[in-house]
Amino acid sequence: MDINLIFRIAAVGILVSVVSQVLKHSGREELAFLTSLAGLVLVLFWIVPYISDLFHAIKSLFSL
Protein backbone atom coordinates (compact mmCIF):
# COMPACT_ATOMS: atom_id res chain seq x y z
CA MET A 1 0.00 0.00 0.00
CA ASP A 2 1.24 3.40 -0.91
CA ILE A 3 1.41 6.26 1.58
CA ASN A 4 -0.21 8.41 -1.09
CA LEU A 5 -3.45 6.43 -0.67
CA ILE A 6 -3.54 7.23 3.05
CA PHE A 7 -3.11 10.93 2.33
CA ARG A 8 -5.91 10.83 -0.28
CA ILE A 9 -8.25 9.11 2.19
CA ALA A 10 -7.42 11.70 4.85
CA ALA A 11 -8.00 14.55 2.39
CA VAL A 12 -11.38 13.13 1.39
CA GLY A 13 -12.31 12.73 5.05
CA ILE A 14 -11.43 16.31 5.87
CA LEU A 15 -13.19 17.66 2.79
CA VAL A 16 -16.33 15.62 3.38
CA SER A 17 -16.53 16.64 7.04
CA VAL A 18 -16.18 20.35 6.21
CA VAL A 19 -18.76 20.23 3.42
CA SER A 20 -21.10 18.16 5.58
CA GLN A 21 -20.92 20.65 8.45
CA VAL A 22 -21.56 23.57 6.13
CA LEU A 23 -24.57 21.82 4.63
CA LYS A 24 -25.95 20.87 8.06
CA HIS A 25 -25.72 24.43 9.32
CA SER A 26 -27.49 25.72 6.24
CA GLY A 27 -30.39 23.33 6.85
CA ARG A 28 -29.66 20.79 4.12
CA GLU A 29 -29.27 17.63 6.14
CA GLU A 30 -30.19 15.40 3.18
CA LEU A 31 -27.35 16.77 1.06
CA ALA A 32 -24.97 16.45 4.00
CA PHE A 33 -25.88 12.78 4.29
CA LEU A 34 -25.42 12.24 0.55
CA THR A 35 -22.04 13.97 0.67
CA SER A 36 -20.91 11.66 3.47
CA LEU A 37 -22.19 8.66 1.55
CA ALA A 38 -20.40 9.75 -1.62
CA GLY A 39 -17.14 10.14 0.30
CA LEU A 40 -17.53 6.67 1.78
CA VAL A 41 -18.21 5.11 -1.62
CA LEU A 42 -15.21 6.89 -3.15
CA VAL A 43 -12.87 5.63 -0.44
CA LEU A 44 -14.30 2.11 -0.71
CA PHE A 45 -13.58 2.09 -4.44
CA TRP A 46 -9.97 2.93 -3.62
CA ILE A 47 -9.63 0.28 -0.91
CA VAL A 48 -11.46 -2.69 -2.48
CA PRO A 49 -8.54 -3.74 -4.76
CA TYR A 50 -6.20 -3.88 -1.77
CA ILE A 51 -8.69 -6.00 0.19
CA SER A 52 -9.03 -8.32 -2.81
CA ASP A 53 -5.24 -8.69 -3.01
CA LEU A 54 -5.17 -9.47 0.70
CA PHE A 55 -7.75 -12.25 0.33
CA HIS A 56 -5.86 -13.71 -2.64
CA ALA A 57 -2.63 -13.67 -0.64
CA ILE A 58 -4.28 -15.41 2.31
CA LYS A 59 -5.88 -17.94 0.00
CA SER A 60 -2.55 -18.77 -1.65
CA LEU A 61 -0.82 -18.86 1.74
CA PHE A 62 -3.15 -21.57 3.03
CA SER A 63 -3.47 -23.22 -0.41
CA LEU A 64 -7.24 -23.17 -0.42
C-alpha positions as CSV (number, residue, x, y, z in Angstrom):
1,M,0.0,0.0,0.0
2,D,1.2,3.4,-0.9
3,I,1.4,6.3,1.6
4,N,-0.2,8.4,-1.1
5,L,-3.5,6.4,-0.7
6,I,-3.5,7.2,3.1
7,F,-3.1,10.9,2.3
8,R,-5.9,10.8,-0.3
9,I,-8.2,9.1,2.2
10,A,-7.4,11.7,4.9
11,A,-8.0,14.5,2.4
12,V,-11.4,13.1,1.4
13,G,-12.3,12.7,5.1
14,I,-11.4,16.3,5.9
15,L,-13.2,17.7,2.8
16,V,-16.3,15.6,3.4
17,S,-16.5,16.6,7.0
18,V,-16.2,20.3,6.2
19,V,-18.8,20.2,3.4
20,S,-21.1,18.2,5.6
21,Q,-20.9,20.6,8.5
22,V,-21.6,23.6,6.1
23,L,-24.6,21.8,4.6
24,K,-25.9,20.9,8.1
25,H,-25.7,24.4,9.3
26,S,-27.5,25.7,6.2
27,G,-30.4,23.3,6.9
28,R,-29.7,20.8,4.1
29,E,-29.3,17.6,6.1
30,E,-30.2,15.4,3.2
31,L,-27.4,16.8,1.1
32,A,-25.0,16.4,4.0
33,F,-25.9,12.8,4.3
34,L,-25.4,12.2,0.5
35,T,-22.0,14.0,0.7
36,S,-20.9,11.7,3.5
37,L,-22.2,8.7,1.6
38,A,-20.4,9.7,-1.6
39,G,-17.1,10.1,0.3
40,L,-17.5,6.7,1.8
41,V,-18.2,5.1,-1.6
42,L,-15.2,6.9,-3.1
43,V,-12.9,5.6,-0.4
44,L,-14.3,2.1,-0.7
45,F,-13.6,2.1,-4.4
46,W,-10.0,2.9,-3.6
47,I,-9.6,0.3,-0.9
48,V,-11.5,-2.7,-2.5
49,P,-8.5,-3.7,-4.8
50,Y,-6.2,-3.9,-1.8
51,I,-8.7,-6.0,0.2
52,S,-9.0,-8.3,-2.8
53,D,-5.2,-8.7,-3.0
54,L,-5.2,-9.5,0.7
55,F,-7.8,-12.2,0.3
56,H,-5.9,-13.7,-2.6
57,A,-2.6,-13.7,-0.6
58,I,-4.3,-15.4,2.3
59,K,-5.9,-17.9,0.0
60,S,-2.6,-18.8,-1.6
61,L,-0.8,-18.9,1.7
62,F,-3.1,-21.6,3.0
63,S,-3.5,-23.2,-0.4
64,L,-7.2,-23.2,-0.4
